[in-house]
Amino acid sequence: FSLSGNLTPASGYSLAPALNYVTTTSSNGLTTYSEVASLTTSAPLWQDYITSNLQGSVSHQDTSDNSSDSITYNGSLRLAFNLSTLTEQYFKYAGSQTLALTFNYNRVDDKINPENDQKDWSIFLNFNLLSFSKPIDWSIGF
């Protein structure tokens, strides 16, 4: 069973929820259950300058013999600063340079053996220099 959608209420805004449920049975009779709920959003915070992307999911996996039972949480927040409006005054074809700050979070809760629980997070600062959306004129005029 899978259900997903995508809502775009205005330019630059999007909301995409999804649900997924899978049951599999092996030849020895072991049944594995998996449920996943996720949400992805995108929105401009300051038109033409800052955009945000948020992704999150929760998944639950377990088996019929209770050998595994865990819940996983994932999340990511990205803030992207569009630098092309600043660089256009210096370069003929500035492209779409961005400076992005991304925060990721992951957690696993093991209901069978709590010693296997995991929790981690990370922060990335990315600079996208060469992402051109316009034709490039490499000629130099004097």
DSSP file (Angstrom, degrees, kcal/mol; ACC not computed):
  #  RESIDUE AA STRUCTURE BP1 BP2  ACC     N-H-->O    O-->H-N    N-H-->O    O-->H-N    TCO  KAPPA ALPHA  PHI   PSI    X-CA   Y-CA   Z-CA
    1    1 A F              0   0    0      0, 0.0    20,-3.1     0, 0.0     2,-0.3   0.000 360.0 360.0 360.0 131.6    0.0    0.0    0.0
    2    2 A S  E     +A   20   0A   0     18,-0.2     2,-0.4     2,-0.0    18,-0.2  -0.997 360.0 178.1-145.5 138.2    1.4    3.4   -1.0
    3    3 A L  E     +A   19   0A   0     16,-3.0    16,-3.5    -2,-0.3     2,-0.3  -0.988  12.2 157.9-142.3 128.5   -0.2    6.8   -0.9
    4    4 A S  E     -A   18   0A   0     -2,-0.4     2,-0.3    14,-0.3    14,-0.2  -0.974  10.3-179.3-148.0 161.5    1.5   10.1   -1.9
    5    5 A G        -     0   0    0     12,-2.1     2,-0.4    -2,-0.3    -2,-0.0  -0.966  16.6-145.6-154.5 168.2    0.6   13.6   -3.0
    6    6 A N        -     0   0    0     -2,-0.3     2,-0.5    10,-0.2    10,-0.2  -0.955  12.3-170.2-144.5 121.7    2.1   16.9   -4.0
    7    7 A L  B     -B   15   0A   0      8,-3.3     8,-2.3    -2,-0.4    -2,-0.0  -0.954   6.5-178.3-116.0 127.9    0.5   20.2   -3.3
    8    8 A T        +     0   0    0     -2,-0.5     6,-0.2     6,-0.2     3,-0.1  -0.809   6.4 172.3-123.7  87.8    1.8   23.4   -4.8
    9    9 A P        -     0   0    0      0, 0.0     2,-0.3     0, 0.0    -1,-0.1   0.778  68.7  -2.8 -71.4 -25.5   -0.3   26.3   -3.5
   10   10 A A  S >  S-     0   0    0      3,-0.4     3,-2.0     0, 0.0     2,-0.1  -0.968  97.4 -63.0-157.0 166.4    1.9   29.0   -5.0
   11   11 A S  T 3  S+     0   0    0     -2,-0.3     3,-0.1     1,-0.3    -3,-0.0  -0.336 122.3  11.0 -58.2 126.7    5.0   29.5   -7.0
   12   12 A G  T 3  S+     0   0    0      1,-0.2     2,-0.4    31,-0.1    -1,-0.3   0.206 106.7 103.7  90.1 -15.4    8.0   28.2   -4.9
   13   13 A Y    <   +     0   0    0     -3,-2.0    -3,-0.4    30,-0.2     2,-0.3  -0.821  42.0 164.6-102.0 137.9    5.9   26.5   -2.3
   14   14 A S  E     - C   0  42A   0     28,-2.3    28,-2.0    -2,-0.4     2,-0.4  -0.995  20.0-169.8-150.9 152.2    5.3   22.8   -2.2
   15   15 A L  E     +BC   7  41A   0     -8,-2.3    -8,-3.3    -2,-0.3    26,-0.2  -0.969   9.5 178.8-141.7 120.3    4.1   20.2    0.3
   16   16 A A  E     - C   0  40A   0     24,-3.0    24,-1.5    -2,-0.4     2,-0.2  -0.830   2.9-178.9-132.1  94.5    4.5   16.5   -0.5
   17   17 A P  E     - C   0  39A   0      0, 0.0   -12,-2.1     0, 0.0     2,-0.3  -0.586   6.0-175.1 -86.6 155.0    3.3   13.9    2.1
   18   18 A A  E     -AC   4  38A   0     20,-2.2    20,-2.6   -14,-0.2     2,-0.4  -0.992  12.8-168.0-150.1 144.7    3.7   10.2    1.6
   19   19 A L  E     -AC   3  37A   0    -16,-3.5   -16,-3.0    -2,-0.3     2,-0.4  -0.988   9.7-179.2-130.1 141.5    2.6    7.0    3.4
   20   20 A N  E     -AC   2  36A   0     16,-2.3    16,-2.7    -2,-0.4     2,-0.4  -0.994   7.4-178.2-144.4 134.1    3.9    3.5    2.6
   21   21 A Y  E     + C   0  35A   0    -20,-3.1     2,-0.4    -2,-0.4    14,-0.2  -0.989   8.6 177.7-134.5 125.3    3.0    0.1    4.2
   22   22 A V  E     - C   0  34A   0     12,-2.7    12,-2.1    -2,-0.4     2,-0.4  -0.991   9.5-173.2-131.4 134.4    4.7   -3.1    3.1
   23   23 A T  E     + C   0  33A   0     -2,-0.4     2,-0.4    10,-0.2    10,-0.2  -0.996   9.4 179.9-124.3 127.6    4.3   -6.7    4.4
   24   24 A T  E     - C   0  32A   0      8,-2.3     8,-3.1    -2,-0.4     2,-0.5  -0.978  11.7-159.4-127.9 143.1    6.5   -9.5    3.2
   25   25 A T  E     - C   0  31A   0     -2,-0.4     6,-0.2     6,-0.2     2,-0.1  -0.984  12.8-146.0-123.2 125.9    6.5  -13.1    4.1
   26   26 A S    >   -     0   0    0      4,-2.6     3,-1.8    -2,-0.5     0, 0.0  -0.267  33.8 -97.8 -82.5 173.7    9.6  -15.3    3.6
   27   27 A S  T 3  S+     0   0    0      1,-0.3    -1,-0.1     2,-0.1    -2,-0.0   0.747 123.1  57.7 -65.3 -23.6    9.5  -19.0    2.7
   28   28 A N  T 3  S-     0   0    0      2,-0.1    -1,-0.3     1,-0.0    -2,-0.0   0.371 122.4-103.6 -90.0   7.0   10.0  -20.0    6.4
   29   29 A G  S <  S+     0   0    0     -3,-1.8     2,-0.4     1,-0.3    -2,-0.1   0.435  72.3 143.7  92.8  -0.4    6.9  -18.1    7.4
   30   30 A L        -     0   0    0     34,-0.1    -4,-2.6    33,-0.0     2,-0.5  -0.613  35.5-154.7 -76.7 126.0    8.5  -15.0    8.9
   31   31 A T  E     -C   25   0A   0     -2,-0.4    33,-2.5    -6,-0.2     2,-0.4  -0.874   4.8-160.5-105.6 132.6    6.5  -11.8    8.2
   32   32 A T  E     -CD  24  63A   0     -8,-3.1    -8,-2.3    -2,-0.5     2,-0.4  -0.940   4.8-161.2-113.2 132.8    8.2   -8.4    8.1
   33   33 A Y  E     -CD  23  62A   0     29,-3.2    29,-2.0    -2,-0.4     2,-0.4  -0.912   9.0-179.5-114.6 138.9    6.1   -5.3    8.5
   34   34 A S  E     -CD  22  61A   0    -12,-2.1   -12,-2.7    -2,-0.4     2,-0.4  -0.975   4.7-179.7-142.3 125.9    7.2   -1.8    7.4
   35   35 A E  E     -CD  21  60A   0     25,-2.4    25,-2.8    -2,-0.4     2,-0.4  -0.985   6.0-177.5-123.9 135.8    5.4    1.5    7.7
   36   36 A V  E     -CD  20  59A   0    -16,-2.7   -16,-2.3    -2,-0.4     2,-0.4  -0.998   8.2-176.3-135.7 132.0    6.8    4.8    6.5
   37   37 A A  E     +CD  19  58A   0     21,-2.6    21,-2.6    -2,-0.4     2,-0.3  -0.996  16.2 173.1-123.5 132.4    5.4    8.3    6.7
   38   38 A S  E     -CD  18  57A   0    -20,-2.6   -20,-2.2    -2,-0.4     2,-0.4  -0.954  17.8-165.2-139.9 158.8    7.2   11.2    5.2
   39   39 A L  E     -CD  17  56A   0     17,-2.7    17,-2.3    -2,-0.3     2,-0.4  -0.985   3.0-173.0-145.0 131.4    6.8   14.9    4.4
   40   40 A T  E     +CD  16  55A   0    -24,-1.5   -24,-3.0    -2,-0.4     2,-0.3  -0.993  11.5 177.4-125.3 130.9    8.8   17.2    2.1
   41   41 A T  E     -CD  15  54A   0     13,-3.0    13,-2.2    -2,-0.4     2,-0.3  -0.935  11.4-172.0-131.8 155.9    8.2   20.9    2.0
   42   42 A S  E     +CD  14  53A   0    -28,-2.0   -28,-2.3    -2,-0.3    11,-0.2  -0.986  14.0 160.0-146.2 137.1    9.8   23.8    0.2
   43   43 A A  E     - D   0  52A   0      9,-2.3     9,-2.9    -2,-0.3     2,-0.4  -0.972  38.8-118.6-157.6 140.7    9.2   27.5    0.6
   44   44 A P  E     - D   0  51A   0      0, 0.0     7,-0.3     0, 0.0     3,-0.2  -0.686  21.0-172.7 -77.3 129.6   10.8   30.8   -0.1
   45   45 A L  E    S+     0   0A   0      5,-2.1     2,-0.3    -2,-0.4     6,-0.2   0.807  85.1  14.6 -89.1 -34.1   11.6   32.7    3.1
   46   46 A W  E >> S- D   0  50A   0      4,-1.9     3,-2.8     0, 0.0     4,-2.4  -0.881  99.9-111.7-141.0 105.8   12.7   35.8    1.3
   47   47 A Q  T 34 S+     0   0    0     -2,-0.3     4,-0.1     1,-0.3   -35,-0.0  -0.025  96.0   0.5 -46.5 130.7   11.7   35.9   -2.4
   48   48 A D  T 34 S+     0   0    0      1,-0.1    -1,-0.3     2,-0.1    37,-0.3   0.367 134.1  55.0  71.7  -1.5   14.7   35.6   -4.7
   49   49 A Y  T <4 S+     0   0    0     -3,-2.8    33,-3.9     1,-0.3     2,-0.4   0.716 105.1  25.7-124.0 -50.1   17.2   35.4   -1.8
   50   50 A I  E  <  +DE  46  81A   0     -4,-2.4    -5,-2.1    31,-0.2    -4,-1.9  -0.978  55.9 179.1-129.2 128.7   16.5   32.6    0.7
   51   51 A T  E     -DE  44  80A   0     29,-2.2    29,-2.7    -2,-0.4     2,-0.4  -0.917  12.7-150.9-121.6 153.7   14.7   29.3    0.2
   52   52 A S  E     -DE  43  79A   0     -9,-2.9    -9,-2.3    -2,-0.3     2,-0.4  -0.954   7.4-169.6-124.7 144.6   14.0   26.6    2.7
   53   53 A N  E     -DE  42  78A   0     25,-2.2    25,-2.8    -2,-0.4     2,-0.4  -1.000   5.6-173.2-130.3 132.5   13.6   22.8    2.3
   54   54 A L  E     +DE  41  77A   0    -13,-2.2   -13,-3.0    -2,-0.4     2,-0.4  -0.994   4.2 177.8-128.8 128.2   12.4   20.5    5.0
   55   55 A Q  E     +DE  40  76A   0     21,-2.7    21,-2.7    -2,-0.4     2,-0.3  -0.995   6.8 166.3-130.0 136.4   12.2   16.8    4.8
   56   56 A G  E     +DE  39  75A   0    -17,-2.3   -17,-2.7    -2,-0.4     2,-0.3  -0.998   6.4 177.3-148.3 148.8   11.2   14.4    7.5
   57   57 A S  E     -DE  38  74A   0     17,-2.6    17,-2.4    -2,-0.3     2,-0.4  -0.997  14.5-161.3-150.7 153.0   10.2   10.8    7.9
   58   58 A V  E     -DE  37  73A   0    -21,-2.6   -21,-2.6    -2,-0.3     2,-0.4  -0.999  17.7-177.7-131.2 128.8    9.3    8.2   10.5
   59   59 A S  E     -DE  36  72A   0     13,-2.6    13,-2.9    -2,-0.4     2,-0.4  -0.975  11.3-162.5-131.4 147.3    9.5    4.5    9.8
   60   60 A H  E     -DE  35  71A   0    -25,-2.8   -25,-2.4    -2,-0.4     2,-0.4  -0.994   9.4-178.8-128.5 126.7    8.6    1.4   11.8
   61   61 A Q  E     +DE  34  70A   0      9,-2.5     9,-2.8    -2,-0.4     2,-0.3  -0.989  12.4 151.9-126.0 134.3    9.9   -2.0   11.1
   62   62 A D  E     -DE  33  69A   0    -29,-2.0   -29,-3.2    -2,-0.4     2,-0.3  -0.975  29.1-132.6-152.4 168.0    9.1   -5.2   12.9
   63   63 A T  E >   -D   32   0A   0      5,-1.7     3,-1.5    -2,-0.3   -31,-0.2  -0.851  25.0-117.5-124.2 158.3    8.8   -9.0   12.4
   64   64 A S  T 3  S+     0   0    0    -33,-2.5   -32,-0.1    -2,-0.3    -1,-0.1   0.740 114.9  52.2 -67.8 -23.8    6.2  -11.5   13.3
   65   65 A D  T 3  S-     0   0    0    -34,-0.3    -1,-0.3     3,-0.0   -35,-0.0   0.325 110.3-120.7 -94.5   9.3    8.6  -13.4   15.6
   66   66 A N  S <  S+     0   0    0     -3,-1.5    -2,-0.1     2,-0.2     3,-0.1   0.731  74.3 130.5  59.7  26.0    9.6  -10.3   17.5
   67   67 A S  S    S+     0   0    0      1,-0.2     2,-0.3    45,-0.0    -1,-0.1   0.716  76.2  21.8 -79.3 -20.3   13.2  -10.6   16.5
   68   68 A S        +     0   0    0     -5,-0.1    -5,-1.7    44,-0.1    -1,-0.2  -0.996  58.8 159.6-147.0 144.7   13.3   -7.0   15.4
   69   69 A D  E     +E   62   0A   0     -2,-0.3    42,-2.8    -7,-0.2    43,-0.7  -0.729  20.9 152.3-163.1 106.5   11.2   -3.9   16.2
   70   70 A S  E     -EF  61 110A   0     -9,-2.8    -9,-2.5    40,-0.2     2,-0.4  -0.967  32.1-147.6-143.1 156.3   12.5   -0.5   15.6
   71   71 A I  E     -EF  60 109A   0     38,-2.2    38,-3.1    -2,-0.3     2,-0.4  -0.990  16.4-161.2-123.3 132.2   11.5    3.1   14.8
   72   72 A T  E     -EF  59 108A   0    -13,-2.9   -13,-2.6    -2,-0.4     2,-0.4  -0.953   2.5-165.6-118.3 132.3   13.6    5.4   12.7
   73   73 A Y  E     +EF  58 107A   0     34,-3.1    34,-2.5    -2,-0.4     2,-0.4  -0.964   9.6 178.6-115.7 130.2   13.3    9.2   12.6
   74   74 A N  E     +EF  57 106A   0    -17,-2.4   -17,-2.6    -2,-0.4     2,-0.3  -0.991   3.3 169.7-131.1 140.5   15.0   11.2    9.9
   75   75 A G  E     -EF  56 105A   0     30,-2.5    30,-2.8    -2,-0.4     2,-0.3  -0.997   9.5-177.0-150.2 148.3   15.0   15.0    9.3
   76   76 A S  E     -EF  55 104A   0    -21,-2.7   -21,-2.7    -2,-0.3     2,-0.4  -0.981   3.7-171.9-147.5 132.0   16.7   17.5    7.2
   77   77 A L  E     -EF  54 103A   0     26,-2.6    26,-3.0    -2,-0.3     2,-0.4  -0.994   8.8-174.1-124.7 128.2   16.5   21.3    7.0
   78   78 A R  E     -EF  53 102A   0    -25,-2.8   -25,-2.2    -2,-0.4     2,-0.5  -0.986   9.3-169.2-127.0 127.0   18.2   23.2    4.3
   79   79 A L  E     -EF  52 101A   0     22,-2.7    22,-2.6    -2,-0.4     2,-0.5  -0.971  12.8-165.6-112.2 119.9   18.4   27.0    4.0
   80   80 A A  E     -EF  51 100A   0    -29,-2.7   -29,-2.2    -2,-0.5     2,-0.6  -0.920   8.6-155.2-113.5 128.3   19.8   28.2    0.7
   81   81 A F  E     -EF  50  99A   0     18,-3.1    18,-2.1    -2,-0.5     2,-0.7  -0.898  16.5-137.7-102.9 117.1   21.0   31.7    0.1
   82   82 A N  E     + F   0  98A   0    -33,-3.9     3,-0.3    -2,-0.6    16,-0.2  -0.639  23.8 177.9 -78.2 113.5   20.8   32.7   -3.6
   83   83 A L    >>  +     0   0    0     14,-2.7     4,-2.3    -2,-0.7     3,-1.0   0.514  58.3  91.5 -93.7  -6.0   24.0   34.6   -4.3
   84   84 A S  H 3> S+     0   0    0     13,-0.8     4,-2.0     1,-0.3    -1,-0.2   0.836  81.1  58.3 -62.8 -32.2   23.3   35.2   -8.0
   85   85 A T  H 34 S+     0   0    0     -3,-0.3     4,-0.3   -37,-0.3    -1,-0.3   0.815 112.2  42.0 -66.3 -27.8   21.7   38.6   -7.3
   86   86 A L  H X4 S+     0   0    0     -3,-1.0     3,-0.5    -4,-0.2    -2,-0.2   0.842 116.8  46.1 -82.9 -36.3   24.9   39.7   -5.7
   87   87 A T  H >X S+     0   0    0     -4,-2.3     4,-2.1     1,-0.2     3,-1.7   0.686  92.3  79.3 -83.2 -18.1   27.2   38.2   -8.3
   88   88 A E  T 3< S+     0   0    0     -4,-2.0    -1,-0.2     1,-0.3    -2,-0.1   0.803  87.9  58.9 -60.0 -28.7   25.3   39.5  -11.4
   89   89 A Q  T <4 S+     0   0    0     -3,-0.5    -1,-0.3    -4,-0.3    -2,-0.2   0.689 114.7  35.6 -74.3 -15.7   26.9   42.9  -10.9
   90   90 A Y  T <4 S+     0   0    0     -3,-1.7     2,-0.4     1,-0.2    -2,-0.2   0.690 117.3  48.1-107.1 -25.4   30.4   41.4  -11.2
   91   91 A F     <  -     0   0    0     -4,-2.1     3,-0.5     1,-0.1    -1,-0.2  -0.934  69.5-137.8-122.8 141.6   29.9   38.6  -13.8
   92   92 A K  S    S+     0   0    0     -2,-0.4     2,-0.5     1,-0.3    -1,-0.1   0.923 105.4  22.8 -62.1 -45.2   28.2   38.8  -17.2
   93   93 A Y  S    S+     0   0    0      1,-0.1    -1,-0.3    44,-0.1    41,-0.1  -0.845  72.5 175.4-123.2  92.5   26.5   35.4  -16.6
   94   94 A A        -     0   0    0     -2,-0.5     3,-0.4    -3,-0.5     2,-0.2   0.762  20.0-162.8 -73.3 -25.9   26.4   34.8  -12.9
   95   95 A G        -     0   0    0      1,-0.2    37,-0.2    40,-0.1    -1,-0.2  -0.542  46.4 -52.5  78.2-144.5   24.4   31.5  -13.0
   96   96 A S        +     0   0    0     35,-1.8    -1,-0.2    -2,-0.2     2,-0.1  -0.475  63.4 176.9-134.0  63.5   22.8   30.4   -9.8
   97   97 A Q        -     0   0    0     -3,-0.4   -14,-2.7    32,-0.1   -13,-0.8  -0.444  10.0-174.1 -68.9 139.7   25.4   30.3   -7.1
   98   98 A T  E     -FG  82 128A   0     30,-1.3    30,-3.0   -16,-0.2     2,-0.5  -0.967  26.1-152.2-136.5 152.2   24.1   29.4   -3.7
   99   99 A L  E     -FG  81 127A   0    -18,-2.1   -18,-3.1    -2,-0.3     2,-0.4  -0.994  29.4-172.0-119.3 119.7   25.4   29.2   -0.1
  100  100 A A  E     -FG  80 126A   0     26,-2.9    26,-2.9    -2,-0.5     2,-0.5  -0.920  21.2-158.9-124.3 141.0   23.5   26.6    1.8
  101  101 A L  E     -FG  79 125A   0    -22,-2.6   -22,-2.7    -2,-0.4     2,-0.4  -0.977  19.1-171.7-113.9 122.8   23.3   25.5    5.4
  102  102 A T  E     -FG  78 124A   0     22,-2.9    22,-2.8    -2,-0.5     2,-0.5  -0.962  10.4-166.9-123.1 132.0   22.0   22.0    6.0
  103  103 A F  E     -FG  77 123A   0    -26,-3.0   -26,-2.6    -2,-0.4     2,-0.4  -0.977   9.5-170.5-116.6 124.8   21.1   20.3    9.3
  104  104 A N  E     -FG  76 122A   0     18,-2.8    18,-2.1    -2,-0.5     2,-0.4  -0.922   3.9-173.9-117.1 142.3   20.5   16.6    9.3
  105  105 A Y  E     +FG  75 121A   0    -30,-2.8   -30,-2.5    -2,-0.4     2,-0.4  -1.000   4.1 177.0-135.6 133.8   19.1   14.5   12.2
  106  106 A N  E     +FG  74 120A   0     14,-2.8    14,-2.7    -2,-0.4     2,-0.3  -1.000   1.5 173.6-137.4 138.5   18.8   10.7   12.4
  107  107 A R  E     -FG  73 119A   0    -34,-2.5   -34,-3.1    -2,-0.4     2,-0.5  -0.993  11.8-166.5-146.2 137.4   17.6    8.5   15.3
  108  108 A V  E     -FG  72 118A   0     10,-2.7    10,-2.2    -2,-0.3     2,-0.6  -0.991   4.5-164.6-124.7 124.1   16.9    4.8   15.6
  109  109 A D  E     -F   71   0A   0    -38,-3.1   -38,-2.2    -2,-0.5     2,-0.7  -0.936   7.4-158.9-108.2 112.6   15.0    3.4   18.6
  110  110 A D  E     -F   70   0A   0     -2,-0.6   -40,-0.2   -40,-0.2     7,-0.2  -0.829   6.1-169.8 -93.4 114.2   15.4   -0.3   18.9
  111  111 A K  S    S+     0   0    0    -42,-2.8   -41,-0.2    -2,-0.7    -1,-0.1   0.709  85.3  47.9 -77.7 -20.4   12.5   -1.7   21.0
  112  112 A I  S    S+     0   0    0    -43,-0.7    -1,-0.2     1,-0.3   -42,-0.1   0.914 129.1  15.2 -84.0 -48.1   14.1   -5.2   21.4
  113  113 A N    >   -     0   0    0    -44,-0.2     3,-2.5     1,-0.1    -1,-0.3  -0.840  63.0-169.5-131.6  94.5   17.6   -4.1   22.4
  114  114 A P  G >  S+     0   0    0      0, 0.0     3,-1.6     0, 0.0    -4,-0.2   0.681  82.6  74.8 -59.7 -16.9   17.8   -0.5   23.5
  115  115 A E  G 3  S+     0   0    0      1,-0.3    -2,-0.0     3,-0.0     0, 0.0   0.707  89.8  59.7 -67.2 -17.4   21.6   -0.7   23.5
  116  116 A N  G <  S+     0   0    0     -3,-2.5    -1,-0.3    -6,-0.2    -8,-0.0   0.404  77.4 126.6 -89.3   1.6   21.3   -0.6   19.7
  117  117 A D    <   -     0   0    0     -3,-1.6     2,-0.3    -7,-0.2    -8,-0.2  -0.281  42.1-164.2 -59.1 145.5   19.7    2.9   19.8
  118  118 A Q  E     +G  108   0A   0    -10,-2.2   -10,-2.7     2,-0.0     2,-0.3  -0.974  16.3 176.1-134.6 148.2   21.4    5.5   17.6
  119  119 A K  E     +G  107   0A   0     -2,-0.3     2,-0.3   -12,-0.2   -12,-0.2  -0.926  13.8 154.1-151.1 125.2   21.2    9.2   17.4
  120  120 A D  E     -G  106   0A   0    -14,-2.7   -14,-2.8    -2,-0.3     2,-0.3  -0.989  14.6-174.4-149.3 158.5   23.3   11.5   15.3
  121  121 A W  E     -G  105   0A   0     -2,-0.3     2,-0.3   -16,-0.2   -16,-0.2  -0.970   4.2-169.4-147.6 159.3   23.2   14.9   13.6
  122  122 A S  E     -G  104   0A   0    -18,-2.1   -18,-2.8    -2,-0.3     2,-0.4  -0.990  11.5-150.2-150.8 154.5   25.3   16.9   11.2
  123  123 A I  E     -G  103   0A   0     -2,-0.3     2,-0.4   -20,-0.2   -20,-0.2  -0.998  15.7-170.4-129.0 131.2   25.6   20.4    9.9
  124  124 A F  E     -G  102   0A   0    -22,-2.8   -22,-2.9    -2,-0.4     2,-0.5  -0.955  13.3-159.5-123.5 140.9   26.9   21.2    6.4
  125  125 A L  E     -G  101   0A   0     -2,-0.4     2,-0.4   -24,-0.2   -24,-0.2  -0.980  21.8-173.9-116.0 116.7   27.8   24.5    4.8
  126  126 A N  E     -G  100   0A   0    -26,-2.9   -26,-2.9    -2,-0.5     2,-0.5  -0.889  16.8-162.0-116.5 141.0   27.9   24.2    1.0
  127  127 A F  E     -G   99   0A   0     -2,-0.4     2,-0.8   -28,-0.2   -28,-0.2  -0.975   7.2-160.0-120.9 117.1   28.9   26.7   -1.6
  128  128 A N  E     +G   98   0A   0    -30,-3.0   -30,-1.3    -2,-0.5     3,-0.2  -0.854  21.2 164.0 -98.3 108.2   27.6   26.0   -5.1
  129  129 A L        +     0   0    0     -2,-0.8     2,-0.6     1,-0.2    -1,-0.2   0.868  62.8  42.6 -94.4 -42.0   29.9   27.9   -7.5
  130  130 A L        +     0   0    0    -35,-0.1     2,-0.4   -34,-0.1    -1,-0.2  -0.637  66.1 123.0-116.4  74.4   29.3   26.5  -11.0
  131  131 A S        -     0   0    0     -2,-0.6   -35,-1.8    -3,-0.2     2,-0.4  -0.774  40.8-171.9-128.5  85.8   25.6   25.9  -11.6
  132  132 A F        +     0   0    0     -2,-0.4     4,-0.1   -37,-0.2   -37,-0.1  -0.627  22.9 175.8 -88.7 134.2   24.8   27.9  -14.6
  133  133 A S        +     0   0    0     -2,-0.4    -1,-0.1     2,-0.1   -39,-0.0   0.354  69.7  58.0-111.3   1.2   21.3   28.3  -15.8
  134  134 A K  S    S-     0   0    0    -41,-0.1   -38,-0.1     1,-0.0   -41,-0.1  -0.874  99.7 -84.2-125.8 159.3   22.1   30.7  -18.7
  135  135 A P        -     0   0    0      0, 0.0     2,-0.5     0, 0.0   -40,-0.1  -0.353  46.7-126.7 -60.9 144.8   24.4   30.3  -21.7
  136  136 A I        -     0   0    0     -4,-0.1     2,-0.8   -42,-0.0   -42,-0.0  -0.832  14.0-158.1-100.0 128.6   28.0   31.0  -20.8
  137  137 A D        +     0   0    0     -2,-0.5   -44,-0.1     1,-0.1   -45,-0.1  -0.894  11.8 179.1-104.4 103.2   30.0   33.6  -22.9
  138  138 A W        +     0   0    0     -2,-0.8    -1,-0.1     2,-0.1     2,-0.1   0.472  44.5 111.7 -84.6  -1.8   33.6   32.7  -22.4
  139  139 A S        -     0   0    0      1,-0.0     2,-0.6     0, 0.0    -2,-0.1  -0.395  60.1-142.0 -73.7 150.7   34.9   35.5  -24.7
  140  140 A I        -     0   0    0     -2,-0.1     2,-0.4     2,-0.0    -2,-0.1  -0.961  15.4-155.5-113.8 120.8   36.7   38.4  -23.3
  141  141 A G              0   0    0     -2,-0.6     0, 0.0     1,-0.1     0, 0.0  -0.759 360.0 360.0-100.4 142.5   35.9   41.8  -24.9
  142  142 A F              0   0    0     -2,-0.4    -1,-0.1     0, 0.0    -2,-0.0   0.354 360.0 360.0-118.2 360.0   38.2   44.8  -24.9
